[in-house]
Amino acid sequence: MVNWAQVFVNSGITGSLYLIGAVGLTLTYGLSKFPNFAHAEFITLGAFFGYIVAEPLGLGLPPSLIVAFLVTGLVGLLCYRVIFQPLSKKGATLIHLMVASIALGLVLRYSIGSIWGWEPLYFKTSWPSFDIGIIRITGLWIWLIFVAITLSIIMHLILVHTRIGKAIRATKSNPELALASGININRVILVTWFIGAGLAAVAGIFRAANTQIWPMTGWDIILPIFAVAILGGIGNFYGSIVAAFIIGLAENLGVVALMTLGLSTSYRIAIAFIILILTLIIRPEGLAMLFRRS
């Protein structure tokens, strides 16, 4: 018998992880106008920084989230400032920028491997589990859901009620008009890259704490995160929230189907790939039309 209540809880947990990882990607994608494949390595880098703070330093999860967010955010900002901004000013096309992001990702990935090695590391923290009726949930999952909700609220408040948030929305909607209105577009994009890389780091910590850490940690989940960004609508924060939980639900229902058919659950990654392709074919704008405010 399938425990459907547990399936839906697991879907919410998966969706929360994808939400944190995808928000930064969709915002930088919307402003910079190219898919940053090095986002996967920002996830990995954040996982390693978080591990260092949480385990060898013994400071626990909350400080690791803050430190990883700040440090990885600075790395993301510097990557844009040193690599992508000069390329954009020289008239680089979408393909040029995308290939540059792939190259950056490879450099970061093998640098991480050289520093920390390729053998998996594991968080040693023991997370208590709770049984609520027929549902089982761990302390780590509670933290993940709490952080996803908190970050969503914070991002909403930033985008709606702060000057930088309004500048981000204006720049995404109409860069020329934003520039004519006196908005410093370059500064807005730098701030967005800082936030995007920082959020990727947070997602990396939760992914690593729930599984393992190695130089491919971010790459293991980058496809569903891209699927969320595209399904939600490029640059659309609110669409990404809905899309994250759609992908999370589809993935967990797919696991049930795979187990019923006697197939390996490793094929679950194909579910996000199928949704990605169908979205591009049927509705390339994703859910953006449903959420005008981004």
BAFI-3210 file (N, C-alpha, C; in Angstrom, 3 decimals, decimal comma, padded with zeros to 6 digits):
// residues 294
n [1|2|3|4|5|6|7|8|9|10|11|12|13|14|15|16|17|18|19|20|21|22|23|24|25|26|27|28|29|30|31|32|33|34|35|36|37|38|39|40|41|42|43|44|45|46|47|48|49|50|51|52|53|54|55|56|57|58|59|60|61|62|63|64|65|66|67|68|69|70|71|72|73|74|75|76|77|78|79|80|81|82|83|84|85|86|87|88|89|90|91|92|93|94|95|96|97|98|99|100|101|102|103|104|105|106|107|108|109|110|111|112|113|114|115|116|117|118|119|120|121|122|123|124|125|126|127|128|129|130|131|132|133|134|135|136|137|138|139|140|141|142|143|144|145|146|147|148|149|150|151|152|153|154|155|156|157|158|159|160|161|162|163|164|165|166|167|168|169|170|171|172|173|174|175|176|177|178|179|180|181|182|183|184|185|186|187|188|189|190|191|192|193|194|195|196|197|198|199|200|201|202|203|204|205|206|207|208|209|210|211|212|213|214|215|216|217|218|219|220|221|222|223|224|225|226|227|228|229|230|231|232|233|234|235|236|237|238|239|240|241|242|243|244|245|246|247|248|249|250|251|252|253|254|255|256|257|258|259|260|261|262|263|264|265|266|267|268|269|270|271|272|273|274|275|276|277|278|279|280|281|282|283|284|285|286|287|288|289|290|291|292|293|294]
n.u [000,840|000,487|001,665|000,051|-000,158|002,425|003,764|002,843|003,813|006,571|006,739|006,290|008,601|010,628|009,868|010,319|013,120|013,817|012,653|014,176|016,629|015,984|015,000|017,054|018,350|016,359|015,968|018,506|018,746|016,588|017,405|020,048|019,791|020,663|021,191|022,682|024,860|026,779|025,543|025,036|027,480|027,651|025,761|027,059|029,411|028,368|027,395|029,768|030,992|029,067|029,224|031,773|031,432|029,357|030,219|033,293|033,861|031,771|029,451|026,817|023,614|022,106|024,149|025,789|024,188|023,960|026,662|027,450|025,642|026,486|029,241|029,236|027,506|029,104|031,060|029,519|028,784|031,334|032,049|030,227|030,967|033,651|033,709|031,199|030,019|032,035|032,044|029,409|029,446|031,111|029,511|028,737|026,962|023,976|024,781|027,573|027,744|026,468|028,154|030,427|029,539|029,329|032,013|033,030|031,717|032,944|035,584|035,193|034,144|036,227|038,135|036,995|037,034|039,797|040,471|038,857|038,657|037,378|035,978|032,973|031,542|029,921|027,319|027,510|025,650|022,921|019,668|016,600|013,681|010,155|006,984|003,928|000,965|000,496|002,579|006,009|008,547|011,573|013,839|015,545|014,054|011,986|013,375|014,119|011,644|010,781|012,818|012,497|009,914|010,330|012,362|010,955|008,979|010,611|011,861|009,607|008,848|011,118|011,073|008,680|008,485|010,878|013,440|015,504|014,319|012,130|013,603|014,840|012,621|011,776|014,001|014,072|011,655|011,749|014,577|015,649|013,852|014,111|016,766|016,584|015,081|016,820|017,836|020,466|021,506|023,609|024,428|022,106|021,986|024,303|023,655|021,543|022,854|024,412|022,428|021,237|023,325|023,790|021,358|021,457|023,530|022,318|020,392|022,167|023,311|021,159|020,576|022,976|023,096|021,032|021,783|024,686|027,957|029,807|031,912|029,995|027,553|025,797|025,338|023,848|021,247|020,637|019,174|016,307|016,021|016,444|014,237|012,190|012,660|012,106|009,487|008,140|008,422|010,705|012,580|010,446|009,438|007,207|005,960|007,912|007,684|005,253|005,861|007,996|006,805|005,094|006,886|008,145|005,995|005,357|007,720|007,826|005,449|006,163|008,188|006,696|005,273|007,397|008,365|006,134|006,117|008,361|010,794|013,968|014,361|016,128|015,570|014,024|014,962|014,493|011,899|011,722|013,112|011,384|009,159|010,377|010,933|008,316|007,200|008,695|007,830|004,986|004,201|006,150|006,515|005,949|004,565|004,354|002,422|000,376|001,238|001,742|003,255|006,633]
n.v [-001,196|002,216|004,963|007,655|010,091|010,464|010,611|013,072|014,795|014,374|015,442|018,136|018,688|018,167|020,089|022,408|022,433|022,686|025,119|026,985|026,683|027,440|030,066|032,023|031,371|031,863|034,615|035,753|034,756|036,049|038,744|038,829|037,518|034,998|031,462|030,410|028,004|027,539|027,837|025,451|024,828|026,859|025,964|023,639|024,752|026,285|024,198|022,982|025,107|025,442|022,967|023,075|025,091|024,014|021,445|020,802|023,252|023,220|024,821|024,504|024,368|026,924|029,108|028,103|028,322|031,100|031,967|030,521|031,572|034,303|034,132|032,546|034,114|036,386|035,211|034,592|037,186|038,262|036,558|037,311|039,999|039,872|038,115|037,768|040,330|041,924|040,442|040,838|043,599|043,645|042,773|040,074|037,149|035,193|032,499|032,708|033,635|031,567|029,371|030,344|030,257|027,516|026,812|028,226|026,827|024,296|024,965|025,812|023,444|021,518|022,811|022,786|020,014|019,626|020,927|019,864|017,221|014,184|012,274|011,393|013,453|013,676|015,143|015,076|015,558|014,420|014,087|014,333|012,264|012,427|011,022|011,654|010,643|008,740|009,814|010,500|012,661|014,529|016,411|017,936|018,243|019,807|022,140|022,775|023,283|025,444|027,352|027,681|028,809|031,140|032,469|032,876|034,683|036,819|037,453|038,225|040,537|042,094|042,417|043,783|045,916|047,326|049,577|048,459|046,062|046,880|048,002|045,751|044,373|046,260|046,404|043,818|043,730|045,873|046,840|049,074|051,183|051,230|052,038|054,563|055,724|056,254|054,160|052,215|049,821|047,948|047,760|046,733|044,206|043,056|042,917|041,127|038,817|038,306|037,680|035,508|033,553|033,230|032,115|029,741|028,521|028,023|026,128|024,135|023,345|022,122|020,062|018,615|017,963|016,200|014,160|013,702|015,230|016,218|017,091|017,084|017,698|019,917|019,662|017,379|018,129|020,177|020,052|019,611|022,065|023,930|023,197|024,064|026,849|027,431|026,417|028,021|030,450|032,544|034,581|035,058|035,291|034,496|032,623|030,673|029,682|028,240|026,472|025,007|023,333|021,940|020,490|019,067|017,499|016,043|014,614|012,960|011,506|010,240|008,578|006,749|005,575|004,443|002,556|000,929|-000,135|-001,617|-000,494|001,246|003,826|005,770|006,843|009,007|011,557|011,959|012,776|015,517|016,392|015,686|017,310|019,773|019,782|019,536|021,910|023,831|023,267|023,448|025,653|028,045|030,375|029,586|029,720|032,412|034,156|033,941|035,213|038,294|040,061|040,087]
n.w [000,000|-000,803|000,972|000,802|002,097|003,106|000,695|-000,316|001,631|001,301|-001,250|-000,733|000,708|-001,181|-003,071|-001,570|-001,368|-004,110|-004,615|-003,092|-004,394|-006,998|-007,097|-007,017|-009,416|-011,367|-011,079|-011,711|-014,275|-015,497|-015,429|-016,442|-018,808|-019,706|-019,276|-016,359|-015,951|-014,090|-011,740|-010,518|-009,368|-007,500|-005,720|-004,833|-003,732|-001,640|-000,078|000,831|002,252|004,213|005,470|006,631|008,557|010,103|010,924|011,306|012,673|014,390|014,767|014,120|012,316|011,717|011,809|009,759|007,490|007,241|006,952|004,641|002,783|002,642|001,899|-000,465|-001,929|-002,348|-003,959|-006,234|-007,033|-007,650|-009,744|-011,734|-011,999|-012,842|-015,023|-016,563|-016,821|-018,194|-020,617|-021,510|-021,972|-024,130|-026,100|-026,104|-027,076|-026,309|-026,502|-026,179|-023,512|-022,167|-022,707|-021,459|-018,820|-018,451|-018,680|-016,482|-014,464|-014,687|-013,971|-011,310|-010,235|-010,467|-009,035|-006,510|-006,149|-006,055|-003,723|-001,613|-002,241|-003,859|-002,598|-000,943|001,628|004,834|006,744|010,234|012,090|013,937|013,043|014,611|014,230|013,634|014,241|012,953|013,150|010,338|009,077|008,624|009,635|009,597|011,721|010,138|007,797|008,741|009,316|006,674|005,397|006,964|006,447|003,659|003,521|005,031|003,542|001,177|001,985|002,791|000,327|-001,128|000,305|-000,143|-002,966|-003,338|-001,494|-001,207|-002,407|-003,974|-004,675|-006,242|-008,265|-009,316|-010,387|-012,265|-013,956|-014,962|-016,357|-018,238|-019,369|-020,780|-020,244|-017,486|-017,227|-018,381|-016,431|-014,469|-013,008|-011,767|-013,597|-013,724|-011,044|-009,920|-011,133|-010,100|-007,363|-007,567|-008,465|-006,246|-004,328|-005,643|-005,842|-003,121|-002,222|-003,627|-002,246|000,225|-000,517|-001,274|001,171|002,509|000,716|000,857|003,589|003,750|002,112|000,774|000,483|-002,250|-005,093|-007,151|-006,125|-006,563|-009,302|-009,399|-008,887|-010,584|-012,982|-012,347|-011,038|-013,064|-014,554|-012,871|-012,950|-015,635|-016,019|-014,169|-015,366|-016,828|-014,726|-013,074|-009,913|-008,336|-009,939|-009,859|-007,277|-007,327|-009,411|-008,329|-006,438|-008,053|-009,650|-007,600|-006,648|-008,982|-009,314|-007,029|-007,297|-009,597|-008,649|-007,173|-009,278|-010,736|-008,911|-008,719|-011,257|-011,133|-011,756|-011,611|-009,203|-009,830|-012,223|-011,769|-012,249|-014,897|-015,026|-014,402|-016,620|-018,700|-018,096|-018,448|-021,237|-022,293|-021,350|-022,749|-025,320|-025,301|-023,663|-023,637|-022,141|-019,623|-016,341|-016,201|-017,221|-015,434|-013,231|-012,959|-011,467|-010,725]
ca.u [000,000|001,238|001,327|-000,097|000,120|003,871|004,157|002,586|004,770|007,856|006,647|006,497|010,019|011,370|009,537|010,987|014,525|013,906|012,290|015,340|017,664|015,562|014,690|018,231|018,610|015,383|016,180|019,694|018,397|015,704|018,105|021,258|019,343|021,303|021,162|023,977|025,070|027,652|024,678|025,219|028,683|027,332|025,091|028,102|030,297|027,646|027,335|031,061|031,172|028,164|029,769|032,906|030,920|028,490|030,867|034,598|033,783|030,753|028,554|025,429|022,985|021,806|025,331|026,303|023,353|024,303|028,025|027,459|024,922|027,304|030,487|028,908|026,952|030,239|031,668|028,650|028,925|032,643|032,025|029,546|031,738|034,931|033,558|030,015|029,807|032,885|031,578|028,186|029,816|031,747|028,505|028,630|025,619|023,481|025,627|028,870|027,586|026,126|029,379|031,294|029,044|029,715|033,450|033,197|031,278|033,989|036,709|034,810|033,944|037,504|038,824|036,412|037,570|041,208|040,582|038,194|038,690|036,195|035,276|031,823|031,546|028,569|027,030|027,459|024,522|021,823|018,404|015,519|012,518|008,890|005,843|002,655|000,052|001,187|003,602|007,294|009,279|012,788|014,149|016,134|012,972|011,275|014,222|014,055|010,355|010,790|013,705|011,884|008,809|010,907|013,033|009,923|008,379|011,623|012,018|008,395|008,936|012,177|010,645|007,501|008,519|012,179|013,871|016,267|013,373|011,408|014,572|015,005|011,439|011,774|015,078|013,662|010,533|012,123|015,886|015,846|013,066|014,721|017,974|016,142|014,507|017,910|018,217|021,795|021,232|024,744|024,374|020,951|022,356|025,283|022,917|020,767|023,780|024,768|021,290|021,049|024,359|023,576|020,243|021,961|024,316|021,381|019,868|023,248|023,476|020,063|020,773|024,118|022,772|020,069|022,398|026,139|028,629|030,949|031,939|028,861|026,317|024,908|024,985|022,864|019,883|020,496|018,143|014,998|016,011|016,202|012,840|011,377|012,839|011,439|008,046|007,631|008,553|012,029|012,589|009,213|009,605|005,988|005,786|008,876|007,164|004,270|006,539|008,831|005,986|004,593|007,977|008,319|004,901|005,508|008,865|007,489|004,465|006,919|008,880|005,689|005,002|008,565|008,403|005,028|006,500|009,567|011,941|014,840|013,943|017,124|014,987|013,191|015,499|013,906|010,593|011,964|013,529|010,171|008,385|011,133|010,717|006,907|006,979|009,276|007,046|003,583|004,035|007,518|006,536|005,695|003,441|004,550|001,184|-000,505|001,817|002,294|004,271|007,811]
ca.v [000,000|003,467|005,957|008,870|011,253|010,619|011,042|014,508|015,480|014,325|016,371|019,468|018,807|018,294|021,394|023,453|022,448|023,228|026,538|027,758|026,640|028,003|031,494|032,777|031,106|032,529|036,064|036,097|034,428|037,093|040,024|038,707|037,014|033,756|030,447|030,258|026,622|027,516|027,846|024,137|024,876|027,705|025,058|022,786|025,574|026,592|022,979|022,782|026,150|025,125|021,799|023,516|025,835|023,175|020,243|021,019|024,356|022,841|025,936|024,140|024,684|028,335|029,872|027,604|028,903|032,521|032,096|030,022|032,561|035,502|033,841|032,124|035,298|037,196|034,489|034,800|038,588|038,418|035,850|038,161|041,234|039,607|037,320|037,963|041,743|042,338|039,794|041,522|044,908|043,434|042,314|038,615|036,640|034,199|031,305|033,026|033,717|030,232|028,566|030,867|029,753|026,100|026,801|028,642|025,715|023,266|025,468|025,756|022,050|020,828|023,493|022,213|018,666|019,691|021,404|018,989|015,841|013,675|011,316|012,041|013,819|013,592|015,855|014,136|015,913|013,447|014,803|013,498|012,051|012,468|010,367|012,348|009,715|007,863|010,631|010,640|013,858|014,715|017,774|018,630|018,621|020,932|023,303|023,076|023,920|026,745|028,266|027,958|029,751|032,407|033,129|033,312|035,905|037,885|037,853|038,963|041,875|042,834|042,761|044,655|047,070|048,000|050,248|047,528|045,086|047,517|048,164|044,427|044,106|047,182|046,016|042,585|043,993|046,767|047,403|050,393|052,146|051,307|052,853|055,935|056,224|056,523|052,964|051,692|048,432|047,099|047,511|045,855|042,848|042,561|042,543|039,926|037,686|038,021|036,993|034,228|032,603|032,965|031,177|028,450|027,955|027,505|024,878|023,149|022,822|021,183|018,876|017,853|017,431|015,114|013,085|013,715|016,360|015,958|018,156|017,029|017,877|020,850|019,143|016,312|018,666|021,389|019,889|020,008|023,487|024,606|022,913|024,975|028,211|027,557|026,231|029,188|031,655|033,119|035,826|035,220|034,740|033,848|031,429|029,668|029,061|027,239|025,469|024,153|022,298|021,087|019,563|018,185|016,530|015,162|013,729|011,945|010,612|009,434|007,535|005,727|004,871|003,634|001,416|000,048|-000,819|-002,398|000,189|001,950|005,186|006,708|007,465|010,138|012,786|012,102|013,427|016,951|016,608|015,611|018,525|020,856|019,730|019,830|023,336|024,578|023,014|023,850|026,970|028,507|031,430|028,977|030,242|033,857|034,869|033,885|036,034|039,486|040,654|039,249]
ca.w [000,000|-000,878|001,990|000,004|002,941|003,117|-000,653|-000,451|002,505|000,605|-002,378|-000,183|001,080|-002,437|-003,637|-000,786|-001,787|-005,456|-004,545|-002,647|-005,433|-008,290|-007,039|-007,448|-010,828|-012,226|-011,031|-012,492|-015,668|-015,990|-015,587|-017,260|-020,110|-020,126|-018,226|-015,703|-015,560|-012,909|-010,564|-009,879|-008,519|-006,348|-004,787|-004,244|-002,914|-000,410|000,736|001,487|003,264|005,309|006,169|007,445|009,713|010,932|011,470|011,951|013,624|015,364|015,066|013,875|011,032|011,416|011,396|008,478|006,439|007,094|006,403|003,257|001,967|002,441|001,176|-001,830|-002,590|-002,814|-005,088|-007,386|-007,439|-008,287|-011,030|-012,716|-012,202|-013,510|-016,248|-017,403|-017,116|-019,324|-021,844|-021,940|-022,503|-025,432|-027,049|-026,139|-027,320|-025,357|-026,587|-025,570|-022,063|-021,677|-022,750|-020,406|-017,536|-018,382|-018,403|-015,086|-013,636|-014,689|-013,179|-009,903|-009,834|-010,278|-007,937|-005,301|-006,036|-005,675|-002,342|-000,645|-002,685|-004,556|-001,747|-000,289|003,038|005,387|007,978|011,347|012,954|013,955|013,028|015,164|013,369|014,357|013,611|013,136|012,497|009,391|008,409|009,311|009,212|010,390|012,121|008,993|006,881|009,360|009,048|005,246|005,116|007,633|005,715|002,359|003,745|005,491|002,423|000,227|002,537|002,720|-001,064|-001,496|000,903|-000,838|-004,323|-003,343|-000,597|-001,130|-003,637|-004,811|-005,212|-007,346|-009,352|-009,926|-011,198|-013,399|-014,864|-015,629|-017,261|-019,345|-019,022|-021,373|-019,478|-016,159|-017,379|-018,617|-015,183|-013,535|-012,256|-012,070|-013,960|-013,362|-009,603|-009,681|-011,541|-009,124|-006,156|-007,883|-008,496|-004,845|-003,724|-006,325|-005,420|-001,709|-002,093|-004,105|-001,148|001,227|-001,075|-001,245|002,529|002,807|-000,114|001,381|004,909|003,576|001,328|000,924|-000,161|-003,116|-006,086|-008,075|-005,361|-007,257|-010,626|-009,219|-008,818|-011,398|-014,013|-011,841|-010,707|-014,343|-014,916|-012,066|-013,463|-016,934|-015,814|-013,458|-016,182|-016,578|-013,984|-012,318|-008,570|-007,860|-010,756|-009,399|-006,061|-007,745|-010,240|-007,477|-005,808|-009,133|-009,977|-006,452|-006,640|-010,143|-009,093|-006,032|-007,908|-010,544|-007,891|-006,888|-010,534|-011,068|-007,995|-009,091|-012,491|-010,886|-012,356|-010,682|-008,901|-010,360|-013,409|-011,351|-012,840|-016,230|-014,894|-014,555|-018,000|-019,523|-017,841|-019,068|-022,680|-022,569|-021,104|-023,858|-026,527|-025,176|-023,049|-023,365|-021,133|-018,334|-015,555|-016,058|-017,535|-014,272|-012,161|-013,606|-010,599|-010,544]
c.u [000,879|000,738|001,242|000,159|001,621|004,379|003,971|003,503|006,148|007,878|006,866|007,945|010,882|011,132|010,214|012,458|014,672|013,567|013,487|016,404|017,287|015,330|015,868|018,516|017,652|015,560|017,393|019,470|017,560|016,414|019,293|020,989|020,159|021,239|022,548|024,145|026,010|026,844|024,802|026,417|028,500|026,629|026,124|028,996|029,639|027,569|028,636|031,325|030,289|028,667|030,905|032,420|030,158|029,230|032,245|034,576|032,711|029,753|027,091|024,881|022,742|023,033|025,884|025,498|023,738|025,665|028,072|026,751|025,826|028,531|030,195|028,277|028,049|030,938|030,841|028,761|030,234|032,691|031,341|030,406|032,989|034,750|032,398|029,742|030,713|032,454|030,337|028,506|030,487|030,780|028,379|027,176|025,215|024,379|026,974|028,782|027,287|027,363|030,357|030,853|029,380|031,189|033,728|032,807|032,328|035,193|036,396|034,713|035,270|038,374|038,311|036,947|039,012|041,378|040,042|038,208|037,365|035,455|034,133|032,078|030,105|028,448|026,868|026,291|023,410|020,505|017,305|014,369|011,261|007,833|004,583|001,608|000,838|002,307|004,862|008,028|010,478|012,971|014,736|015,055|012,158|012,050|014,114|012,755|010,291|011,623|013,102|010,756|009,350|011,565|012,027|009,272|009,347|011,786|010,796|008,467|009,995|011,693|009,529|007,721|009,872|012,568|014,625|015,339|012,586|012,327|014,805|013,838|011,409|012,823|014,717|012,594|010,947|013,452|016,103|015,102|013,640|015,962|017,620|015,563|015,572|018,329|019,591|021,663|022,362|024,741|023,238|021,307|023,368|024,595|022,139|021,656|024,230|023,656|021,125|022,053|024,195|022,452|020,641|022,750|023,414|020,791|020,920|023,436|022,390|020,183|021,871|023,790|021,821|020,657|023,903|026,689|029,774|030,894|030,792|027,526|025,327|024,441|023,906|021,432|019,666|019,403|016,750|014,911|015,806|014,758|011,900|011,446|012,076|009,928|007,440|007,646|009,852|011,916|011,377|009,313|008,386|005,680|006,706|008,394|006,197|004,959|007,369|008,010|005,305|005,646|008,194|007,245|005,055|006,633|008,524|006,401|005,151|007,669|007,917|005,411|006,158|008,650|007,297|005,376|007,760|010,811|012,740|014,345|014,968|016,619|014,135|013,668|014,910|012,565|010,730|012,342|012,321|009,325|009,052|010,863|009,277|006,593|007,502|008,453|005,658|003,428|005,402|007,595|006,260|004,470|003,472|003,259|000,230|-000,030|002,497|003,410|005,404|008,941]
c.v [001,250|004,408|007,318|010,124|011,526|011,094|012,546|015,325|015,513|015,290|017,806|019,713|018,987|019,656|022,527|023,578|023,092|024,715|027,391|027,813|027,387|029,506|032,333|032,602|031,873|034,044|036,485|035,828|035,553|038,410|039,923|038,129|035,828|032,755|030,217|028,830|026,491|027,623|026,529|024,165|025,844|026,874|024,202|023,570|025,921|025,390|022,758|023,850|025,875|023,963|022,214|024,219|024,922|022,039|020,511|022,153|024,122|023,917|025,642|024,664|026,172|029,162|029,418|028,174|030,357|032,693|031,656|030,995|033,748|035,221|033,445|033,268|036,199|036,534|034,699|036,209|038,807|037,720|036,693|039,381|040,997|038,939|037,790|039,431|042,235|041,712|040,481|042,871|044,801|042,865|040,811|038,185|035,662|032,970|031,544|032,996|032,345|029,331|029,031|030,362|028,271|025,978|027,195|027,508|024,616|023,686|025,371|024,319|021,353|021,529|022,969|020,804|018,651|020,083|020,381|017,517|015,401|012,609|012,021|012,339|013,809|014,471|014,830|014,420|014,880|014,205|013,901|013,374|011,998|011,734|011,132|011,528|008,761|008,589|010,672|011,849|014,031|016,182|018,586|019,090|019,786|022,225|023,737|023,800|025,316|027,768|028,640|028,979|031,122|033,168|033,624|034,614|037,076|038,382|038,637|040,393|042,727|043,313|043,791|045,964|047,773|048,599|049,294|046,478|045,645|047,722|046,841|044,125|044,993|046,789|044,754|042,840|044,814|047,445|048,817|051,473|052,327|052,189|054,316|056,566|056,485|055,347|052,482|050,189|047,507|046,765|046,556|044,407|042,252|042,118|041,252|038,696|037,310|037,222|035,597|033,175|032,247|031,971|029,787|027,749|027,342|026,176|023,777|022,539|021,801|019,908|017,986|017,221|016,247|013,930|013,034|014,955|015,828|016,974|018,157|017,255|018,786|020,325|018,070|016,845|019,872|021,255|020,200|021,470|024,324|024,399|023,839|026,395|028,416|027,391|027,446|030,453|032,352|034,467|036,023|034,516|033,948|032,588|030,312|028,956|027,941|026,107|024,508|023,018|021,412|020,043|018,577|017,106|015,534|014,165|012,618|010,998|009,696|008,306|006,393|004,899|003,953|002,390|000,411|-000,773|-001,666|-001,804|000,923|003,380|006,231|007,404|008,686|011,443|013,029|012,816|014,927|017,284|016,600|016,872|019,729|020,913|020,101|021,309|024,169|024,426|023,655|025,279|027,530|029,594|030,896|029,544|031,754|034,636|034,888|034,787|037,241|040,090|039,671|040,056]
c.w [000,000|000,207|001,296|000,823|002,988|001,766|-000,807|000,455|001,846|-000,581|-001,905|000,197|-000,162|-003,064|-002,895|-001,172|-003,158|-005,475|-004,156|-003,732|-006,694|-008,265|-007,528|-008,920|-011,717|-012,221|-011,852|-013,979|-016,265|-016,247|-016,543|-018,633|-020,625|-018,971|-017,644|-015,204|-014,372|-011,622|-009,798|-008,936|-007,353|-005,271|-004,054|-003,302|-001,589|000,514|001,494|002,551|004,477|006,133|007,108|008,711|010,663|011,621|012,092|012,988|014,683|015,712|014,762|012,560|010,789|011,037|010,046|007,312|006,169|006,440|004,940|002,329|001,638|001,578|-000,271|-002,610|-003,134|-004,000|-006,351|-007,924|-008,189|-009,648|-012,100|-013,042|-013,041|-014,872|-017,118|-017,733|-018,238|-020,650|-022,392|-022,562|-023,866|-026,469|-027,159|-026,303|-026,218|-025,331|-025,923|-024,050|-021,468|-021,646|-021,668|-019,035|-017,366|-018,030|-016,957|-014,144|-013,550|-013,852|-011,693|-009,412|-009,555|-009,240|-006,604|-005,065|-005,592|-004,211|-001,345|-001,040|-003,285|-003,765|-001,022|001,190|003,530|006,624|009,104|012,293|012,830|014,070|013,570|014,170|014,217|013,553|013,976|012,412|011,613|008,658|009,265|008,740|010,132|010,751|010,974|008,020|007,430|009,134|007,585|004,904|005,733|006,865|004,361|002,505|004,128|004,351|001,388|000,692|002,442|001,293|-001,544|-000,962|000,220|-002,203|-004,352|-002,590|-000,489|-002,478|-004,555|-005,426|-006,388|-008,543|-010,069|-010,850|-012,432|-014,428|-015,628|-016,676|-018,472|-019,005|-019,556|-020,593|-018,079|-016,196|-017,563|-017,354|-014,120|-012,691|-012,716|-012,328|-013,536|-011,872|-009,257|-010,016|-010,571|-007,832|-006,381|-007,921|-007,092|-004,168|-004,323|-005,891|-003,948|-001,480|-002,587|-003,006|-000,086|000,758|-001,016|000,128|002,852|001,973|000,465|002,727|004,815|002,808|001,616|000,244|-001,008|-004,252|-007,094|-007,371|-006,085|-008,598|-010,531|-009,228|-009,735|-012,455|-013,482|-011,460|-011,969|-014,782|-014,148|-012,624|-014,765|-016,806|-015,128|-014,287|-015,838|-015,876|-013,095|-010,974|-008,128|-008,663|-010,309|-008,142|-006,431|-008,503|-009,395|-006,882|-006,850|-009,494|-008,834|-006,390|-007,783|-009,930|-008,108|-006,520|-008,919|-009,860|-007,565|-008,137|-010,911|-010,186|-008,332|-010,326|-012,314|-011,502|-011,293|-010,461|-009,357|-011,615|-013,058|-011,969|-014,218|-016,175|-015,069|-015,988|-018,934|-019,349|-018,495|-020,568|-023,034|-022,363|-022,259|-025,142|-026,438|-024,674|-022,668|-022,296|-019,740|-017,655|-015,437|-016,292|-016,344|-013,153|-012,799|-012,801|-010,419|-009,951]
res [m|v|n|w|a|q|v|f|v|n|s|g|i|t|g|s|l|y|l|i|g|a|v|g|l|t|l|t|y|g|l|s|k|f|p|n|f|a|h|a|e|f|i|t|l|g|a|f|f|g|y|i|v|a|e|p|l|g|l|g|l|p|p|s|l|i|v|a|f|l|v|t|g|l|v|g|l|l|c|y|r|v|i|f|q|p|l|s|k|k|g|a|t|l|i|h|l|m|v|a|s|i|a|l|g|l|v|l|r|y|s|i|g|s|i|w|g|w|e|p|l|y|f|k|t|s|w|p|s|f|d|i|g|i|i|r|i|t|g|l|w|i|w|l|i|f|v|a|i|t|l|s|i|i|m|h|l|i|l|v|h|t|r|i|g|k|a|i|r|a|t|k|s|n|p|e|l|a|l|a|s|g|i|n|i|n|r|v|i|l|v|t|w|f|i|g|a|g|l|a|a|v|a|g|i|f|r|a|a|n|t|q|i|w|p|m|t|g|w|d|i|i|l|p|i|f|a|v|a|i|l|g|g|i|g|n|f|y|g|s|i|v|a|a|f|i|i|g|l|a|e|n|l|g|v|v|a|l|m|t|l|g|l|s|t|s|y|r|i|a|i|a|f|i|i|l|i|l|t|l|i|i|r|p|e|g|l|a|m|l|f|r|r|s]
***
